[in-house]
């Protein structure tokens, strides 16, 4: 198994000091110990300058959440990918990414041009249960939406600011609702992921960056292929997401690292032999190149 750590920082041997660094260090070790792993590649970016963070806040007239600010002060972006050996060839599988500060841009600041439809004109009707009344709105007078990850085209992970009288709410340690993380699927349906950036980062780590993992936390659900990868590399996580296992019992037993020792080639043989089903209208499938 290859392990590639592309370091940009001066002291690459420095022990992790922040919660995000500790999580990254632990997940790299865990992935390297999974069966069939061929390559783990981690891009270690330079920290963002404090002046750049302040410039971002001035540009968008809103305060960056403290946990996200702490993350960027440690690393200006995040990228961790891993591959497996599948049918004798190396195949990319896991991917975890957080946009750099320069790419943390609003996606709902578009305006109508020549009568075309802008995001502000769109309304979301998806029902997310307890979050249906607080769902993000493309109308910029109600929500400001920033892209954290474009998910390779199958959706977007977004940092959402709820608006109050047209101005982003001022950070309040006692009120975390203004800075939630949501997933926007390809049909423009919203799905709540986490109440803060740190909680989202932990979710991303726990799901190993498996393909389309965000859909495991939505009413849409995982595609059959994505679910097979979960059965192989994160069966306990899948059981937790689907409510088949009590999360407290899992944490007490420390079984989160359990994975099935299956042969990927055998795992997907029957699926490949079956007639392909149409993916038309599938929210999870990115548009063809």
N, C-alpha and C positions, 0 to 999 in steps of 0.2 A: 504494500500500500504506500502510495506517495502522500506526503504532507507538505503543502506549500504555504508558507507564511510570508507574504510580501510586506515587509516592514518599511515605513517611512519615518518613524520616529527615531530620535537619536539613541535612546537607551532601550534596546529591544529586550533586554533581560530583566527589566524592571518588573517587580511583582505587581499584580493587579491591585489597585487602590480604591476604585469606585465600584458601586454595585453592578454597573453595566460591565465593567472590565472583569469582575469576578464571574458573572454569568457567561461571558464570552469564553473565558479560559476554561470553565467547567464543561461547556457544551462542546468545545473542540475536542477535549479529551474523551467525552462520551461518544461522539460521532466516530472518532478514530478507532474506537473499540467495537463498533457495530460490525456484524458479519457482512463480508462482500464489499466493503468500502475500498475504493480505488484511489481517491484523491480528495483531500480537504484543502481548500484554498481560502485563506483569510487575508483581506486587505486591511492593513492597519494605517489609517489616515492620520495626518497631522491634526492637532486640535484647531478648532476655529478661533480666530482672534476675537477678544472681547469687543473690540471696536466694530468688527463685522456683525456680531450678534446685536449690538446696539443699533447699528445701521439698519438691520433687518426690522427691528422693532419700530424704528422711526419710519421706515418705508411703508409699513402696513398699519401703523398707528395702533399697535396692540402689543401687549407684554407677552413675551414667550414664557410658557410654563417653566417653573424652576427645574423640574426634572429633565426636560428637554434641553434647557440651557446648560445644565450640568453635563449632559451627554455630549453636546457639541463642543463644550469646553475641553472635553477629553478626546473626542474624535469627530472630525468633520465629515460624517457619513459612516456607513457600515456596510460591509459586503462579506458574506461567508457562503461559499458554495461547496458542494461535495458530490462526488460521482461514485458509480458502482460499475462493476464488471458484469455486463449483460450480454449473453450469447457471444462471448469472446471479445466484445468491444466495450470500450469505456463509454458510459452514458451519464450525462449530467442528470442529477435527480433533485437534491436539496438546494434551496437558495433562500438566503435571508438578506434583506437589504433595507437600509434607511437612507433616504436622499440626503445629499450634502446640503449645507445651508443655502447655497446658490440655487439649488433645485427645489427648495421648500417654498413653492409658489402657490398662490391662490388659483383655484381652478374655476371659481364662479365670479370672476370679475370681467367676463366677456360682455360685449354690448351688441345689440342688433346692428347689422351692417346690410344695407340694401334690402331690408325687410326679412332677412334670414332669422331663424329661430336661435335665440341665445339661451344659455343655461338658466338665466333669470326667469325665463318664460315657462320653465318646466316645473311641474309639481309631482311630488312622489306620493303614491297611494299604497305602497306596501305596508302591511301590518306587522310590526315587530313587537306585538304584545305590550308589555309595560313601557316600552320606549316609543310607542306610536305617536304620542302627543308631543314628545320632545325630539322628534326626528329632524335631522338637518334639512334646511330648505335652500334651494339654489338661489332664491331671492337674497341678494347681498344685504338687504336691510334687516334680514332675520338671522343669517348665518354667514360666517366667513370660513371657507373650506380650503385647507392646504394639503397638498399631496405629500405623503410620507414615502409611499412606494407605489409604483405603477403596475406591479404584479405581472409583468410581462404580457400585459394586454387582457388578462382575464378579470380585471377589476382594478380598483384603486383603494389603498389604505389612506385614510384622510384624518388629519387633525382638525377638529371642528370647534370653532368659537361660536357660542350662542350670543346673539346680539341683544342689546337693551337700549332702546331709543337711538338706534343707529350707530352706537359706539360699543366696541368690544368690551366686555366686562373686565374690570380691574381684578387682578389676581387676589384671591382671598383664601388663606390657608384653611378656613372653615368651610369653604364652598368649592368643591371640585367639579361641579356639573358643567362649568363653562368651557372646559378643555377636554372633551371626550375624543376617543378614537373610534371611527366608524369605517365600515367597509362598503364601498359603492360597487355593486355588480354591474355587468354589462347591459342590463336592462334599466339601469339608473335606479335600482332599488337599494335602499339603505339598510344596513345591518349593524347593530351596536356590537363593538368588540371589547372595549375597555374604558374605564373612567379616567385613565391617565396614560401618558406615554410609557411610564415605567411598567405599568401592568400589561400594556400591549407588548412591550419588549420581552417580558417574561413569557407571554403566550407564544410569541414567535419562536423563542428558544425552546419551549416545551414541545412545540409541534415540529421541531427539527427542520423547519423550512421545507417540509414535504410539499409536493405539488398541490396547489389550490387549497392549502390547509385552512384558509380563512372560511371557506364554505362549510367546514365542519361545525362552525359556530352559527350557522344561518339556517333559515327554514328551507333554503334551496337544497342543501346537503351536498356531500361529495359525489363526484362522478364515480362510476364503477371502477375505473382504472386507479383513480386517486385513493379510493377506499382499499384497494388491494395493496397499495404501497403502505398504507397505514397498518393494515393487518400484519405486514411483514416487519416494519421498523418501529411502529408506535401503537401496538394493539391496546395497551392500557390507556393511552391518551385518547384513542378512538372511543373506547368504552366509557371513559369519563365524559367526553363531549356528547355522546348519545344518551347519557343518563343511565347506562347499564351498570356502572360501578360508582360507589360512593367515594367522592374525592377525599374525604377525611380518612377513610380506611386505606386508600391508596397511599396517601402521604405517610400514615403511621407505619405501613408495611414497607415503605420505601421501594415500591415496585415499579416506579416510573421508568426505570431503565430497562425493564424487561422487554425483550423483542423475540419474535419467532425466528428460529434458525431454518428458514426456508430457502429453497433454490429459486431465484427470480425467474429463471427460464421455465421451470416447471409450473411456477405460480401463474404465469400468464399464457401457458400453452393452450388451454381450453378456450380462453378468451380470444386468442388470435385465430383459432380454427372456426369460430362462429362467424356468421354473416355480420358484417358491420352494420350497426344501427345508425340511422340518420341522427346528426347532431344539430339539425335545424332548430333554432330557437333556444339552444342550450346557453344559459347565461354564463356558464363556466368556461366555454370554449372561446379562446381569443380569435379574432378574425384572421382568415387565411392570408398569408403573405402574397 
